[in-house]
Amino acid sequence: MTDSAALADLSFEDALKQLETIVRQLESGEVPLDESISLYAKGDALKRLCEERLNAAKARIEKISLGADGAPRGTEPFTAS
């Protein structure tokens, strides 16, 4: 399984935990340079994955607003009521 396939299988929460671990490792300054570069690349991929998941969640909870003629006018935030 490739790294990108393994990342795609992660839940948002697991990806965020891994990203937080990487950030702590990099901030510690105790990781060798070559490993830091690899960690940074993995962290960047995790960050993009988290952003994609958040954007997808946002899109699912937006609702389409309709004009007086019934035609779609745009989206508005979802409100649970």
C-alpha positions, 0 to 999 in steps of 0.5 A: 500500500502506498503512502497516499493510499494509506493516508486516504484511509485515515479518518479526519481525527487520525490524520489530525493526531498524526499531524500533531505528532509530526509538528511536535517532533519537528518543533523539538529540534531533535529529529535529524535533517533527512528525517525532518524533510520526510516528516515535513512532506508527510505533514504537508500531505496530512494537512491537505487531507484534513483541509479536503475533509473539512471542505467536504464536510462544509459542503455537505452542511450548506443548503441551497437557497432558492429564489422566488421563482424556485431557481437556485440562488446560492448556498447558505449555512445550514442551521439546525432548527 
